[in-house]
Amino acid sequence: MTDATQNSTASSGKRARLLGLFLPAFLLCYFVVGVARMGKTEFYPIGSWAMFSTVPNEVTTYRLRVTGIGVQPIAPPAYYGSQQGVLTAPVKISTVFAIRRLGSALDRHETQLAEQLRPVVERAVLPEGATYDIVAQRYWPIEKWLHNRYSETLVASFRAEPRRK
Amino acid sequence: MNRANAHSRFIRPRSIAGLDVTAILPRAQRVVRLYYAVLFVLSLLQALGSLDRSLSPGNALWPVAWAAHLGITGVLFIRALFIAGALAAMLKPEQRWARLLAFVGCLEFNAFSNSFGKINHSSHLWVVTALLLVFLPKASRDRRASGHEYLTVVWYCQAFVLLTYSMAGFAKVVQAVGQWRGGDRYWLLSPEALSAHVASHFIDMDHGTTAGNAIITHPWLGFAVFLPAVCLELGAFGVSFVPRLHRIWGVGLILLHAGILSVMGLNFYPAMLLLAVLICGSPFAAPLFAARGEPGSVFQKLSSPIDLGR
């Protein structure tokens, strides 16, 4: 065997050993970090993959309803999700979750997080100059879907901030 | 035995240890080429859609935090990077720089599209497998050793994809124990479990599907499909060690996504495409189409007379 071939074989052996340590360690770390972050904010691109893991029982969720545009009130208010009147864009699941996070932050008085989420929600949902409420709804999902039974409390009311151009 | 072979034996998972490298390597290379071709198609489909969105600094995920201050310029750069990276890797899959560019583009674009309030998971698998494929070896003088390394990296990509499904099943079992101990009315083994999930999702989206409504009104129908689906998820990682089950499990997981699409309207088409390429197209399973005279194709086995044994 020539020196060049020996060197190439040795370096490929070293690389193989590093790879042999890295790949299983990567899988293990991904699993550990993913499971440890279950139910918490994810550290992208590591996911916990805990999708549809908790079966919903009686749930409290947050919804957005538009109550007016400028000085013009909207009665009855238009809920994001029940696309009607002023809300015509298709519903996006990312926006539904952003509204939930905003409602939850407001309920827990996490002002800084709420201030970060408001522009995201407003840009995704609201027409210029809209006034809106964030409300908490409590229901059993099957009963709400089949019979529309739920209770509702007001969490906060806002006027949408003017958009940056 | 030379040192390279000794090391490649060390890193080789047992499930692929006894396989013939010279026969499998070309199949694995075809899978990698197909992977980047599909990634390129995905980059066109995803990066050219909804061009109006721009990032806000408070919500941008860490890989795109730099772009939040650049407005639409940053967004356009991320989209272009995704397409260019995928194109480079499709044309030059053997070049590490091209695969690295594809990974960076994929990471950046998916970070961008998940920076609007919720992290979706339909394209996560592409990001991480693109990272793992960066470690594919160059062709070296010791072709057998580099072939082992190549196959090992491809196998770890498959194992990673299947691991995430097992993590999804594991999370359901962990939560089920908690809900059962907490005395919840509905938990994993309640007949209404899937009905409650579907109803909750329909309320969020304010519209339902015919299949989903049928499951809400007939909970036992949901129970009959939900538990097998959880078992399919739980067993996925174990299947990575059994090459002959790769294709069948891949088809099962694609059908799972098709079921989720028809019942809940959630479209995980990037994950379905990845399963089709990496798991259904597994180079370690018996080939679907063998060359003339090559034994072992699935179709050949199906068309041969059934051996009833003695």
Interface residues (C-beta under 8 A of the other chain):
Chain A: T5 S8 T9 A10 S12 G13 K14 R15 A16 R17 L19 G20 F22 L23 P24 F26 L27 Y30 F31 G34 V35 M38 E42 Y44 P45 G47 S48 W49 A50 M51 F52 S53 T54 V55 P56 N57 V59 T61 G81 S82 Q83 V91 K92 I93 S94 T95 V96 F97 A98 R101 E115 Q116 L117 P119 V120 V121 R123 A124 Y139 P141 I142 K144 W145 L146
Chain B: N2 R3 A4 A6 H7 S8 F10 I11 S56 G58 N59 L61 W62 P63 L107 N110 A111 N114 F116 G117 K118 I119 N120 H121 H124 V127 V128 L132 F135 P137 S140 R141 D142 A145 S146 H148 E149 T152 V153 Y156 A159 F160 L163 T164 Y165 M167 A168 F170 A171 K172 V174 Q175 A176 Q179 D184 R185 Y186 W187 L188 S190 E192 A193 S195 A196 H197 A199 S200 F202 I203 D204 M205 D206 H207 G208 I216 T217 L266
